Amino acid sequence: MYTCSDGLVRDLSLAYSSYKPSDRFEEVTKMLRELLAEIKPKPRSATLYLDAPISKSGLMALHMRKILDIKVVTSKHVDSDLLKHEVVASSDSLVISKAKCIVDLPREILRRVNISPIPLFPSNGLVEGLILDRSSKDS
């Protein structure tokens, strides 16, 4: 896990590969459930989008639905689906640049397990914590 120049945490090892099952999948999904319970998105308003073209995304969605108390869907248009929401969590640079409010869920999950992401470059100061809110700024 790395802190990128925009300040967000990303797992760059998966950037250009398909999903491979891991024995930690359920554990991490449960940690995500706990984090979302604390953030308290409006009941049933949070949606987790998985890229439909990614291998096994449907299987991942099925397993995540059993654990998470939010809607989990696959989509062929994840970026545009995400940008319909007020608050997003994404590692996609285009989504991040257009989103009103960004939540860095990977950073918080790493903090909870006492792991520090490796900085790739000096931060440009865009994100300095869990949430970046641009909604009060003029576009």
C-alpha positions as CSV (number, residue, x, y, z in Angstrom):
1,M,0.0,0.0,0.0
2,Y,1.3,3.4,-1.0
3,T,0.6,7.0,-0.4
4,C,0.5,8.6,-3.8
5,S,1.2,12.2,-4.7
6,D,-2.4,13.2,-4.3
7,G,-2.2,11.9,-0.7
8,L,-4.5,9.0,-1.2
9,V,-3.6,5.4,-0.3
10,R,-3.6,2.9,-3.1
11,D,-2.6,-0.7,-3.7
12,L,-0.6,-0.3,-6.9
13,S,0.2,-4.0,-7.2
14,L,-3.4,-4.6,-8.3
15,A,-3.6,-1.7,-10.7
16,Y,-3.3,-3.9,-13.8
17,S,-4.2,-7.3,-12.7
18,S,-7.3,-9.3,-12.1
19,Y,-8.6,-10.4,-8.7
20,K,-7.0,-13.4,-7.0
21,P,-8.8,-14.9,-4.0
22,S,-7.1,-14.3,-0.7
23,D,-7.6,-15.7,2.7
24,R,-7.8,-12.1,4.0
25,F,-10.8,-11.1,1.8
26,E,-13.4,-11.8,4.4
27,E,-11.4,-10.2,7.2
28,V,-10.8,-7.0,5.2
29,T,-14.5,-6.9,4.1
30,K,-15.5,-7.1,7.8
31,M,-13.2,-4.3,8.6
32,L,-14.8,-2.3,5.9
33,R,-18.2,-3.1,7.4
34,E,-17.0,-1.8,10.8
35,L,-15.6,1.4,9.3
36,L,-18.8,2.1,7.4
37,A,-20.8,1.5,10.6
38,E,-18.8,4.2,12.2
39,I,-18.9,6.7,9.3
40,K,-22.7,6.1,9.3
41,P,-23.7,6.8,5.7
42,K,-27.5,7.4,5.4
43,P,-29.2,4.0,5.8
44,R,-29.0,1.9,2.7
45,S,-27.7,4.9,0.7
46,A,-24.1,3.6,0.4
47,T,-23.3,1.5,-2.7
48,L,-20.1,-0.4,-3.4
49,Y,-19.4,-0.6,-7.1
50,L,-17.1,-3.3,-8.6
51,D,-15.9,-3.2,-12.2
52,A,-18.0,-5.7,-14.1
53,P,-15.2,-6.4,-16.6
54,I,-12.8,-7.5,-13.9
55,S,-12.5,-11.2,-13.5
56,K,-14.6,-12.6,-10.6
57,S,-16.2,-9.2,-9.8
58,G,-19.6,-10.9,-9.7
59,L,-18.3,-13.5,-7.2
60,M,-16.7,-10.8,-5.1
61,A,-20.0,-8.9,-5.0
62,L,-21.9,-12.0,-4.0
63,H,-19.5,-12.6,-1.0
64,M,-19.5,-8.9,0.0
65,R,-23.3,-8.7,0.0
66,K,-23.3,-11.4,2.7
67,I,-21.0,-9.3,5.0
68,L,-21.7,-5.7,4.2
69,D,-24.8,-3.8,5.2
70,I,-24.8,-1.8,1.9
71,K,-25.7,-2.4,-1.7
72,V,-22.9,-4.1,-3.6
73,V,-23.2,-4.1,-7.4
74,T,-21.1,-4.7,-10.5
75,S,-21.1,-2.0,-13.2
76,K,-19.6,-1.4,-16.6
77,H,-19.5,2.3,-15.9
78,V,-18.1,2.5,-12.3
79,D,-16.6,6.0,-12.7
80,S,-19.8,7.7,-13.9
81,D,-21.9,5.7,-11.3
82,L,-19.6,6.9,-8.5
83,L,-19.8,10.6,-9.6
84,K,-23.5,10.5,-9.1
85,H,-22.9,10.4,-5.4
86,E,-22.0,13.2,-3.0
87,V,-19.2,11.2,-1.3
88,V,-17.0,8.7,-3.0
89,A,-14.1,6.4,-2.2
90,S,-12.0,5.6,-5.2
91,S,-8.4,5.2,-6.3
92,D,-9.2,6.4,-9.8
93,S,-7.5,9.8,-10.5
94,L,-10.3,11.0,-12.8
95,V,-13.0,10.2,-10.2
96,I,-11.0,11.8,-7.5
97,S,-10.5,15.0,-9.5
98,K,-14.2,15.4,-10.2
99,A,-15.7,14.2,-6.9
100,K,-17.2,16.6,-4.4
101,C,-16.0,14.7,-1.4
102,I,-13.5,11.8,-1.2
103,V,-13.1,9.3,1.6
104,D,-9.8,7.5,1.9
105,L,-11.1,4.1,3.3
106,P,-7.8,2.3,2.7
107,R,-5.9,4.8,4.8
108,E,-8.3,4.3,7.7
109,I,-8.2,0.6,7.5
110,L,-4.4,0.6,7.5
111,R,-4.4,2.9,10.5
112,R,-6.6,0.5,12.4
113,V,-4.2,-2.4,11.9
114,N,-1.2,-0.1,12.6
115,I,0.3,-0.2,9.1
116,S,1.8,2.9,7.5
117,P,1.6,3.2,3.8
118,I,4.8,3.8,1.9
119,P,5.0,7.3,0.4
120,L,5.8,7.2,-3.3
121,F,6.4,10.9,-3.8
122,P,6.1,14.0,-1.7
123,S,2.4,14.8,-1.2
124,N,0.9,17.8,-3.0
125,G,-1.3,18.3,0.1
126,L,-4.5,17.4,-1.6
127,V,-5.6,14.9,1.0
128,E,-4.4,15.0,4.6
129,G,-6.8,12.6,6.4
130,L,-9.7,10.4,5.9
131,I,-12.0,12.9,4.1
132,L,-11.4,15.6,1.5
133,D,-14.6,17.7,1.1
134,R,-14.7,20.0,-2.0
135,S,-18.4,20.7,-1.8
136,S,-17.9,24.1,-0.2
137,K,-15.5,25.2,-3.0
138,D,-16.5,26.9,-6.2
139,S,-16.1,24.6,-9.3
